Each structure stands twice: as C-alpha cells, then as structure tokens.
Amino acid sequence: MKRQLPKRHDLAPLLKFKKPVLSPKDRRLASALTVEDLRRIAKRRTPKAAFDYTDGAADGEVSLARAREAFADVEFHPAILRDVSTVDTSREVLGAPTSLPFGIAPTGFTRMMQSEGEIAGATAAAAAGIPFALSTMGTTSIEDVAAAAPGGRHWFQLYMWKDRERSMALVDRAAAAGYDTLLVTVDVPVAGARLRDVRNGMTIPPTLSPRTVVNAIPRPAWWINFLTTEPLAFASLDSWSGTVADLLDTMFDPTVTFEDLAWIRSQWPGKISVKGVQNVEDSRRLADLGVDAIVLSNHGGRQLDRAPVPFHLLPEVVREVGSDLEVHLDTGIMSGQDIVAALAHGAHFTMIGRAYLYGLMSGGREGVDRTIEILTGQIERTMRLLGVTSLDELEPRHVTALRRLSPRG
C-alpha cells in the first residue's frame, strides 16, 4: 500500500474541532441528553436534604419505582412509509391551546431546590407555550408568578386547609391574578411517610448539623445563592419553623369530602381539575360532579406507597369517563417516550414534576429550558418513528403495556 503524508487542505474537511464553551453552566447543560443526565447533575450540585426531597418518595418508594417500570415496559408499534417530515405537538387543553402535550406540575418548596424557583419554571413554561402550575406550598407568591410571566398560562394548585377561609382567600387571589385553572389535589388527607426527609432532618429553613455542613462544602454555589437571595417565603403562608411533615399535617384537612369539592366548584370561575384520582369509581363521581379534568396521579409516589400505577389505570378510566372530561396523567414521567406512550394509551395531557426540578437544580431557568428541549425532541422523534404527525393520530394500537405484575386469582 502506497502511503503519503496528508496535506493541510486534505485534512481540513475531515477534521472539525469543537468550539470551546466558556460557561460551565452551558457546558453541563449541553452534556445532558436525557432527564436522567439532568438528575445526575442536580445530585452533584444540590445539598442532600433538598435533593432527596425532590428525588424521594414515601416509605419504600415502591409506587415511584413501579410507575417508572410501567413506562419502561411499554412496547411501541411503529408504522412505516409515512410522510413525517413535519409533526404537530400542539393540543387544546382545558379550553386553550398548548404547544406541547405536557405542563409543569405544582411542586412545593421549589426555591429550596434552586434559588430561581417558580419564576424559572413559569417563565420557561411561558416561553415554550405550556401551562405552569403553582403549588399551595410554592415559595413564590401567586401575584409574583403571574407578573414574572405575563404572557404565560397559569394554573393554581389548591390543598384544602383546616382553615377554609384562608384556603378560599388563595383561590380569590389566583382568580384576581388571572389563573385560568384550579388544580385541586385530593390525595393528601395527611402527609405521606417520606423517610428520606425524616432521616435528613428536612426543615424550613434548613437545619444546619455537622453532617449538613460537610455535605454543603462541595456545593458552595447553592449556599451562596440561598443566602444572598430573597429569604424563603411561601405562596400561601408567611413563615414556618419546623419539619415539612409537621407543616403538612398542621395545614391539611382530613375531613374534605365530595361535597366540599362541589362547593369549591361553585366558587371558582374558571376550569377545575382534580389531581390525585386513583380509581374508576372516583373518576365517575367527579365526572358527574361536573369537573373539567382529572389527573390520574399517586402524587409521584409521595403519599400512599404501593398505590395504583396511573399508567396502568389509564385505559379503564378513559373508557369510563373519557368522553365526559379530560383525563390527564402524572407520576413516573422521565422522557418524551413516556409522554407519547401515555397519550397513545388514552391520556389527553401529562404533567412533569421531578423532571422539571432536575433541570432547575442543574441550571436554573436555563436548566428548565433544557428539560423542555430534551422532552420536546424525544416526543417529536418518537412520533416520527411511530409514523404519526399529530397527537390525535396516537392510538392504543401504537403501544402495548407489558405486565410484570398481575393480580393473583
């Protein structure tokens, strides 16, 4: 074989050097190709108590593991030779258009995860054309979230407190601030047993123990941001000193019934969605009550461990009430493929909680943008590979839910 030294002009088209990225944040976010990548970055950058509050679930965390397994056990059935040069990921949800088939779910104590908190989530959601839901336990006020993203679509998530007047005062504030949907969460009569939080001494504000200080040493950016930005405040109360579980058990009302929900429905001028539905019978009662949507959810596995897997429950609920109201779904979503599977299985819309927070902890607003970008790319690619060009084309024939667990007869 004859050899020769390569000439410079011959090498130029064969070698392309990557331009250096000077920003550490840009470098780490660009390196994240999946939500799981963002989770790993978030774990490195966030103190253990705050990260575990996001990452953990109740008791043995079986519900969360099963929800993620349910999505992993999906088998897709693609069609070939379809023109998929363009795909449409938009959908009308609760009376208004959304650009993507997912929104940002309500999360508590968000500014403890990363100092930009709900403002990062709301502004990223507005830029992407998707809804943002503010939690009763959020750390930015109802009015400040609305002001930060004036063109965005805002939902307010309500826990009914023992103090009903105080609860309804929040509802009035949300309506006055232009929130179009009330998301009533009904699966928290008491707080779940979130053992990671108990072991970490998760309190508001954070408890400083020798272990906490040691854990914080390699994460100075989090502490600098936490200590030099506006003190932690809540969307719904002035202050709290104690554990998260104590706060939840002090606030939440275990006496709430369907009659109370009907009363809330009569007070709220916009759309109403009920989050935390876990069986067909309750879905039917809510449809008869006249709510606009339900969210099949086991609270991300953070309440009753070994609760039903929402994805498995979805087809039966859709058959029962899908023509009467919108059926939404959360819990266990970590990829755009999961979202496509949920839509093909019958969900009208989905919501992401942990996936959004992993992005937030990885890089603030830009990290949330990266989460949305990753999920969008995965949704579009999966649709093309399935041979569909719109969300309405997704049908049960596109997925099979393979079953690891089945009831013993």
N, C-alpha and C positions, 0 to 999 in steps of 0.2 A: 504494500500500500504506500503510495506516494504521499508524503507529508510536507507541509509548508507552514511557516509562521503566519498567523492571521494578520490581516491588515486592519488598521483602525476603522476604515469606512465599512469593512465587512462585519466588524463586531457591533457597530452602533445599533443596527436594527435588531440584534439578537439579545442585547443586554439593556435592561431598563432598571435603573436604580430608584428605589423608593425615596420619595422626598421626606426629609425628617419632619416629624411633628413635634413642635416645641412644647405644646401644652400637655402636661401629664394627664389632665382630665380627658382631653381629646384622645390621647393615646390609649388610655384604658377603656374608654367607651368604644372606640373603633375596634378594639380587640375583642369585644363582646359580640358574639354571633348568635347567641341564644339567651333566653331569660335565665337559664341556669348559669351561664357565664356571668351575668349581672349579679346573680345571687352570690357567687364566689367572691366577686369584687366587693360587694356590700359587706360580706362577713369579715373581710380583711380590714375594712375602713370604719366599722361601727363597733362601739363597745358591746360586750356580750349581752348585757341586760336588754339594751334597745334592740339588738339584732334578734335575740331569742323571742322577744315579744312579738315581732313580726313573723318569724320563721316557725314558731312553735304552735302547738295545738293542745287539746285537752287530754288529760290522763295519759294513756299510752300512745296517743297520736295515731290511732288506728284509722279513724274516719278520714283524716287527711291522706294517709298512705293509700287507702282503698280508692279514694276519689282520683288520685293521680294514676293508680294502676288501671282504673276503668278507662281512662283516655289512652294509656299505653297499650291496652288490649283491643283497641279499635283496628279493624281491618278495612281499608278503603277498597272500593271497586271502581277503577277508572274506566272511562270510555275513550276510545282513540279516534283519530282523524276528525277532530272538531276544530273549527276556527276559534282559537282562544287568544288571538292577537291583542284583544282588549278584554278586560274584566271589570265589572261594576260591583264594588263592595258596599254600596250605599243601601240604606233601608229606611223606611219610615217607622219610627219608634215612638209610641205614645203621642201621636199626633204631630210629630215634627220630624224632618229628615235628619239622619246621622250619616256621616261619611263612611263609617266602619261599623261592623256588627258587634262592637264591644264598647263599653264605657268604663269609667274608673269608679270602682266601688267605694263606699264610705269606709274610712279607716280611722281609728282613734289614736290620739297622742302622736299625730303624724310629725310634728316639729321636733319630737324627741328622736325620731328616726334620722332626720336630717333637717337642718335649721330652716330651709326654704319651705318645707312642709306643704300645706294645702295650696299655697299660692303657686308653687311649681306644678302641682297636679292640675289645678284649674286652668292655668294659662296654657299648659301643654295640651290639655283636652280641647280648649277653645281653638288653638291653632290647628288641631287635627280634625275639628268638626265633630267631636264626640261629647257625650254628656259627662259631667263631673258631679259626683255625689258627695256632699259634705256630711260628716257624721255628727250626731249629737255630742260625741266625745272628741270631736276635732279640736285642734289647737289654734284655729284662726276663726275670727268672728264671721257670722253669716254675712254681714254687710261688707267686710273686707274682702271676702272671696268674690262676691258679686262685683265689687269695684275693681278688683285686680284683672278680671276677665269680662269686661262689659259686653263683649260680643258672644260670650260662651253660653252654653246651656247648662243650667244648674239645677240639681235635684237636692232636696234636703232629707236626710235620713233621721227618723224620729224613733227614740225609745220613749215609751210612756213611763213617766216617773210616778212615784207615790204622790208627789205634789202636782196635781193635774193642771192647776192654773199656770204653774211655771212651764209645764210641757206645752200648753197651748199658746203661751206667750212666745215661745220659739217658733211655733207654726205661724203665728201672725207676723213675726219678723221676717220669716222666709218668704211669705206671700208678698209683703211690702217690698222686699228686695228683688222680686222678680223671679224667684224659683218657680219652675213650672210643674214639678212633680214632687209629691211627698212619698218617701220610701219608708213605710212603717215596718220596723223589724220586730218580729213576734216570737223569736226563739230564745229570748233571754229573760225568763222569769227570775232567774238567779244566774250569777256568773258561773261559767264552767270551771273545772279544776285544771287551771293552766299551770302545770307543775314547774315548768321552766321558770316562770315568773316568780313563783314562791321560792324556788331554790336560789334565784338571783337576787332576791330582795327587791323586786321591781317596785319602785315607789315614785310618786310625783311630788317634788322633784327627785332626781336620782339619789339613792343612798350611797354615800362615799364610805366604803370599807377598805381595808388594806388590799383585798382582792380586786375591788373596783379600780383602785388607783393603779395597781400593777397592770391590769387589763387595758387601762387607758394610755399607758406610756407610749405604746407604738401607734396610737391613734390620736395624735395631737390636733389634727385638723378638726375632728369632730368636737373636741372640747373647746377649742378656740372659737369655733362658730357658735357653740351652745352658750358660752359665757359672754360673748361680745355682741350677741344679737338680742332683740327684744325678749324679755323674760317670758317663759312659757305661760300661756293663758289658754282658756278654753272657749269654744264656740258657745257654750251653754251655761257655764258657771264661772265664778270669779276666781276661785282658787281651791286647792285641795292638798292636804298633807297626810299621806298615808299610802297604803298599797292600792294597786289598781283593783284587786278583787274587793277590797273594802269599799272603794268608791262605787263600784258597780252594784254591790249588794245594798248599799245605802240608797242609791237612786232608783233602781229598777223595781217595778211594781208587779208582784206575782199574782195579783188579782185581776189583771186585764183579761177581758173576755171578748167574744164576737160582738156583743152589744156595745162595748167601748169603741171597737173599731168602726161600727156603724155610726156612732156619734162623731168620731173623727172625720169620717167620710162626709158627714153633713156640714162640717166646719171648714173644710178645705176647698178652695175654689178651683184648683187645678186637677191634674191627673193624680191618681193614687195607686201605688204599687205596694204589695205586701211581701216582705222578704223573710225567708226562713220557713217556707212551706215544705213539708216532708212526707205528705201522703195524699192520696187521691181524694179521700173524703173531705179533708180540709180545703183542697182546691175547689171542689164543687160548692162548698158552703161560701167560699169567697166569691166565686163567680155569681152565685145567687145574690150575694150582698151588693154586687154592682161595682166591685173594684175594677180598675182598668188593666192591671197586670199582676202577676205573681212572680216571685223569684224563687225557684227551687234551689235551696241552699241549706247546708248544715253548718253555716257560719264559719266556713273554712276549717271545719273540724274542731272549732274552738269552744264548743258548748257540750253537747252530748257525744261522748266517744262511742264508736260503733253505730252511729246514726246511719240512715239510708244514704246511699250514694246518689246524689242528684242526677247524674248522667243516666244511671240505671232506671231511675224513677220517671225520667222524662217522657218516653213514648206513651206510657199509660196515662199520664196526666194530660198530655196533648190530645189523646183520643177522647178524653172525658170533657175537657173544657177549652180546647184549643180554638174552637170557633166562637167562644164567648169572651175571651180575654187574651192578652198576650202572655205567653209563657217565657220567662227569662230564666237564666241559669248562671250560677257561680259555683265556686269550690273546685280546686284542683287544676285550674287552667294555667298551663305553663308554656303554651306555644300556640301559634296560629293554627296548627293542625288540630289542636284540641277544640278551638273555636269552630272550625269548619265541621268537625265531627258533631259538635253539639247542634249546629244549625241543620245539618243533614238528618239528625236524629229527631228534629222537631222544634228545637228552641227558636224563638223569634229574635232573641238578643242575648248577649252574655255580658258579664262584668268581671273585671280583674281587680284583685286587691293586692296580694303579695307580689305579683309580677310588677305592678306599678311601684310598690315600695322598694323592691330590689333595685330598680332603676334610680329611684330617688336617692337611696343610700349610696349608690355608685357615683352619682354626679349631679345631684340637684335637678334643676329644670332640664338640663341637657340629658341627664340620665333618664328622666321620664320620656323625653322625646325619643331617646334611643329604644326604650321599651316599645313604644308605639310603632317606631320604624321597623323593629325586628318582627313584631307580630303582624304588621301590615304586609311585609314582604313574604312571610310564611303563608298568610291567608291567600294572597294573590297567586303564589306559586302552587299551592295545593289545589286551588280552584282550576288552574290551567292544567295541572297534571290529571285532575279528575275529568277534564273535558267540559267544564261548565263556565259560563261567562257572567252569571249573575247569581246572587244569593238565592233567588226564588227557584233556580234550577236545582238547588241541592235538595235531595230527597232521601228517604230511608234506604233506597236501593244502593246508594253510594257508600254505605257503611254497614259493617256487621260488628256488633259488640260481642267480643269473645268473652266467655264467662269463666272466671277462675273459681268463684264461689257460687253455689246454688243451694237452696234450702233442702234439708234432709226431709224426705217424705215421712 
